[in-house]
Amino acid sequence: MTLPLDLIMFAALMIAVLSGFPVAFSIAGTAVIFAYLGWLLGVMDITLLGALGQRAFGLISNQVLIAIPVFILMGAILEKSKVAEHLLDTMGQAFGGLRGGLGLSVVIVGALLAASTGIVGATVVAMGLIALPTMLRAGYSTSFAAGIVCTAGTLGQIIPPSTLLIILSDVMSNAFQQAQYAQGKFTVEALSVGQFFAAALLPGLLLVALYIAYILIRAWASPTDAPPVAGGSRPEMRKLITAVLPPIALILAVLGSILAGVATPTEAASVGAIGALLMAAARLTEHRKLLAFGTAALVLVLVLSALIPVRLQRDDLSTGLIALGWTYGALTFVGALAILAALTASLQSGLLREAATSTMTMTAMIFATILAASFFSLVFIGLGGEERVAHILTQLPGGATGALFFTMVFLFILGFFLDFVEIAVIVLPLVVPQLILMGHDPIWLGILIAINLQTSFLTPPFGFSLFYLRGAAPDAVKTTDIYRGVLPFILLQIAGILLVWALPALSTWLPGVIF
């Protein structure tokens, strides 16, 4: 009887990751050890490792994943420019007079920041430093307040644009193509990031609605848990508009351009990064009129050039089109001046340096993990793990539904111990192709998995959102308060998964209409 090296390898990976050693090195180190162990025992062909170079090249040339660092830069700029603080302060004043109003403001701000930054850590820390003390001073239950902050911060993983959805779209697209090849199809379809962004929009808003409903019901049932703020004053309409309008405009520019098919995710991320830079500079410099005119000029040239494109290299242009081309050039020049002023202000304040450092750190971590996971999966397949996974899924009772239920429970349990990146790039390539072969729609399946992986940020003991809040929360907030506070929201996450499972149209209708 041969040793099940593939299963032992997976167990060894769990131990290595939980040991606290850097994740990418734990994954790669486990792969190296078991590759040579399999070779020595005669159960693996070591020449399979010759594909490593091809896999590394495929990663660095992947057009989908290029969007990740640009979206991270956009979020980092907004984080460092204190946009979150301004939003929280304004929305807190707007809703603070209602019972549970501060909780509502945190969820709404979390949704806005999710759609404009997509960075969970930044959102949770910002709200932990600003909103949590305010809620505690207002008399909110400690665990309730901590649960709201933790959960609202995780919306950045399900509301597009998000790093999770970009990674997931690449994994699901590869799995979908692999499943089609297994079915004997050689003209295969691919899935795009835009389809997953569109698919995640309604489920993301559904989760926001569930959070808000729970907060309102609990505030009504137990008024002492979420009392209104005494003596609060509503913000002026101008202040409310200036706080909310720029993030909404940025969201529309980024998501709108992707969903409308005007720009690829990478191009849209670049637009978002420039928009975030202009928003940040408006808080750092006195040249606000130049920034406003420049932003308006850039928006105008983007809209007009999409509606009436002008090719100046053609020799059959009318006088009107030539004049329009010169107008586009003038608008672009004004926009460039505004971007230059924004860059100057950001560099002088040190904001851009901090944002770039944060972006490089997070990007390096993500890509190192993906590369190491590619090495791991290659060895795991070489040891026969892929066939074992397929055999397990096909032998489960309940057929395709039973296999999906088992997978979702398995991913949920893994979320207690592993990060979403590790789960997405190690586990999903092994199980998703078989699930698609069993008849599950890849878009619907991807959104179910996305909500499941979002929950991993909340599940003790290693939920990242819990760690972020523990570092930012006042000393009066105990770790047990945080754990107790997120439990109802974990149940709401499970309810969200069940609703999307029961109503597939929530995730498939919008991408079907748009794409």
Protein Blocks (a to p, Z undefined) as FASTA:
>chain_A
ZZdfklmmmmmmmmmmmnopafklmmmmmmmmmmmmmmmnopacfklmmmmmmmmmmmmm
mmklmmmmmmmmmmmmmmmnommmmmmmmmmmmmmmpghklmmmmmmmmmmmmmmnopak
lmmmmmmmmmmmmmmmnopafklmmmmmmmmmmmmmmmccdfklmmmmmmmmmmmmmmmm
mnopabdcdddfklmmmmmmmmmmmmmmmmmmmmmmmmmmmmmlmccdehiacddfklmm
mmmmmmmmmmmmmmmmmmnomacfklmmmmmmmmmmmmmmmmmbmklmmmmmmmmmmmmm
mmmmmmmccdfkbckbcfklmmmmmmmmmmmmmmmmmmmmmmmmmmmnommmmmmmmmmm
mmmmmmmmmmmmmmmmmmmmmnommmmmmmmmmmpghijmlmmmmmmmmmmmmmmmmcfk
lmmmmmmmmmmmmmmmnopafklmmmmmmmmmmmmmmmcfkbfklmmmmmmpcfklcfkl
mmmmmmmmmmmmmmmmmmmmmmmmlmmmmmmmmZZ
